[in-house]
Amino acid sequence: MDIAGGPEVVPAYLISSTVIFVNPKQYGRILQRRMMREKLGLKISTSFKRKYYYESRHKHALARPRGTGGRFLTKSEMNSHEFNL
């Protein structure tokens, strides 16, 4: 900590190339939080990551007819192309 009580600079190896000034009283806790994130690693980020939020919406979207480019067809487009629902 700075004796004068001014802002402290976070070491460059812990963050990106930009310099960020932080509150000296919060600096210790910031470092603790970073160390805990490192310990947990990718465990948390991969366990909570979802491809979609609602299973029912995903199944419904898979069943809908699609046109060129993968977009959904409107009712008029389905009638003109003679798609069956």
C-alpha positions as CSV (number, residue, x, y, z in Angstrom):
1,M,0.0,0.0,0.0
2,D,1.0,3.5,-0.6
3,I,2.1,5.3,2.5
4,A,0.6,8.6,1.3
5,G,-2.8,7.0,0.8
6,G,-2.9,7.6,-3.0
7,P,-4.2,5.2,-5.5
8,E,-2.3,2.0,-6.2
9,V,-1.5,0.6,-9.6
10,V,-2.4,-3.1,-10.2
11,P,0.6,-5.0,-11.5
12,A,0.6,-5.4,-15.3
13,Y,0.9,-9.2,-15.3
14,L,-2.4,-9.5,-13.5
15,I,-4.4,-7.4,-16.0
16,S,-4.3,-6.3,-19.6
17,S,-1.8,-3.8,-20.9
18,T,-3.9,-0.8,-19.6
19,V,-3.1,0.8,-16.2
20,I,-6.0,0.8,-13.7
21,F,-6.0,2.8,-10.5
22,V,-7.8,1.2,-7.6
23,N,-8.9,2.2,-4.1
24,P,-6.0,1.2,-1.7
25,K,-8.4,-0.1,0.9
26,Q,-10.0,-2.5,-1.7
27,Y,-6.7,-3.6,-3.3
28,G,-6.1,-6.6,-0.9
29,R,-9.6,-8.0,-1.5
30,I,-9.3,-7.5,-5.3
31,L,-6.1,-9.7,-5.2
32,Q,-7.8,-12.3,-3.1
33,R,-10.8,-12.5,-5.5
34,R,-8.4,-12.9,-8.4
35,M,-6.6,-15.7,-6.7
36,M,-9.8,-17.5,-5.9
37,R,-10.9,-17.2,-9.6
38,E,-7.6,-18.7,-10.6
39,K,-8.0,-21.6,-8.3
40,L,-11.5,-22.4,-9.5
41,G,-10.3,-21.9,-13.1
42,L,-12.6,-23.0,-15.9
43,K,-14.6,-25.2,-13.6
44,I,-17.3,-22.6,-12.9
45,S,-17.4,-21.0,-16.3
46,T,-17.9,-24.3,-18.1
47,S,-20.4,-25.8,-15.7
48,F,-22.9,-22.9,-15.9
49,K,-22.5,-22.2,-19.6
50,R,-25.6,-23.0,-21.6
51,K,-26.3,-23.1,-25.3
52,Y,-29.9,-22.1,-24.8
53,Y,-32.0,-21.1,-21.8
54,Y,-35.3,-23.0,-22.4
55,E,-35.4,-26.5,-23.7
56,S,-39.0,-26.2,-25.0
57,R,-38.2,-23.1,-27.1
58,H,-35.2,-24.9,-28.5
59,K,-37.2,-27.9,-29.5
60,H,-39.9,-25.7,-31.1
61,A,-37.3,-23.8,-33.1
62,L,-35.8,-27.0,-34.4
63,A,-39.2,-28.2,-35.7
64,R,-39.9,-24.9,-37.6
65,P,-39.4,-24.9,-41.3
66,R,-36.5,-22.8,-42.5
67,G,-35.7,-21.0,-45.8
68,T,-32.5,-20.1,-47.4
69,G,-29.8,-18.9,-45.0
70,G,-31.5,-20.7,-42.1
71,R,-34.1,-18.0,-41.3
72,F,-37.6,-19.0,-40.3
73,L,-40.3,-18.9,-43.0
74,T,-43.4,-16.8,-42.6
75,K,-46.9,-18.3,-43.2
76,S,-47.2,-16.8,-46.6
77,E,-43.8,-18.2,-47.6
78,M,-44.7,-21.6,-46.3
79,N,-48.0,-21.6,-48.4
80,S,-46.2,-20.5,-51.5
81,H,-43.5,-23.1,-51.1
82,E,-46.0,-25.7,-50.0
83,F,-44.3,-26.7,-46.8
84,N,-46.4,-28.7,-44.3
85,L,-46.3,-27.9,-40.6
